Amino acid sequence: MSDLLERRARLMGPNVPTFYEKPVHIVQGEGVWLRDSGGKTYLDCYNNVPHVGHCHPKVVEAICRQSARLNTHTRYLHEGVLDYIERLTGSLGHDLSQAIMVCTGSEANDLALRMAQAATGKTGIIATDNTYHGNTSAVSQLSTRRPPIGGRAGNVRLVPAPDSLDPVGGSIEGQAEAFAREVARAIVDLEETGPGFAGLMLCPVFANEGLPNLGPGVLDPTVAVVRRARGLILCDEVQPGFGRVGSDFWGHDWLGVAPDVVTLGKPMGNGYPVAAAVARPDIMAAFREDFGYFNTFGGNPVAAAAATAVLDVIDAEGLVSNAADVGDYAKAALLELDHPRVAEVRGRGLFFGVVLREQDGAPATRLAERSVEEMKNRGVLIGRIGRDMNILKLRPPMTFSRDHADLAVGTLGAVLADLAG
């Protein structure tokens, strides 16, 4: 392991992120399971890239079959990408009927910002103050993990993120209106200082903000504010999309929001690099007029085949209904965790957060860090999110079962008891 880490640093440079204090060397995956170089097996409760399970045979076969036939750039005609976009947009309402295929969610979000600029003629973008939307130069301005060198651009405004323990405005009952007021103030500031207001970008379940327990309609006042200002709603569906929320195929439909642009990424190709920005025809026309954009590999024949196979598996295996059933079962089990440091259990579908706080209410960041490490040591992979990284994050592949949930929650209960009993 030390030799591999040394080689990684020598060839990739310092501070390349890895999970865990002692990183795992994964060599094989199948379904919800991962295996390391020493033969140890882990239950994967973290990765949404293998949306329909690691190395799903249907997706692997589709990739291999198309690779053996043709893969080239996207300036040749090919029906595969058109068939996929037609099928994808068939799952979306709100006249979201046209798409640009790219390779990563970061690229898709970058496009969404430019679409908002083209549609409005303005450049100002609003996001929350505890979010992540990618790592291009433009979207990293919105992401709050590390502040940009030289400070944020003059066209970016960050507003306080909604939360179910520390709500904007001080109360759950008043949070919807309070958040809308924050957005309205940011819009006024953008309009008065020059950039103008182009759009609001958000994740429909506020995943990186900590997956707060919010409900449909919480953004209704904010949407009204954005519409009055003639801005766009940009929904980042990289984490909640493709049925993860269980009740709906898309997070924005669960939330009750009609977006102007939807962005997709990681889960779309089950590990094959493919992503997309989907928009209404009027917005797409404005973007195509203002930007001479094309993507060499976005929507190539193999990417389209992989993405199509993912949709086939979701339908054939009933994975959206599975997310609803197993999600409810797992959340109920998490709610049964009887531990003084568990301040709140969050979740919808196959996406969960467990908020850990100290006795005085302070974020239990160190406990969360140690819990993630010990879960890994006991063969279950989870992560952390939140402003203070004190929220345990469970986001398994969609093939997760009740038995898997029992193993994950049982292990978590034992870990918390041992670490903070």
Buried (B, 14 or more C-beta within 10 A) or exposed (E): EEEEBEEEEEEEEEEEEEBBEEBBEBEEBBBBBBBBEEEBEBBBBBBBBBBBBBBBEBBBEBBEEBEEEEBEEBEEEBEBBEEBBEEBBEBBEBBBBBBBBBBBBBBBBBBBBBBBBBBBEBBBBBBBBBBBBBBBEBBBBBBBEEEEEEEBBEBBBBBBBBBBBBBBBEEBEEBBBBBBBBBBEBBEBBBEEEBBBBBBBBBBBBBBBBBBBBEEEBBBBBBEBBEEBBBBBBBBBBBBBBBBBBBBBBBBBBBBBBBBBBBBBBBBBBBBBBBBBBBBEEBBBBBBEBEEEEBEBBBBBBBBBBBBBBBBBBEEBEBBEBBBBBBBBBBEBBBEBEBEBBBBBBBBBBBBBBBBBBEEEEBBBBBBBBBBBBBBEBBBBBBBBBBBBBBBBBBBBBBBBEEBBEBBBEBBBBBBEEBBE
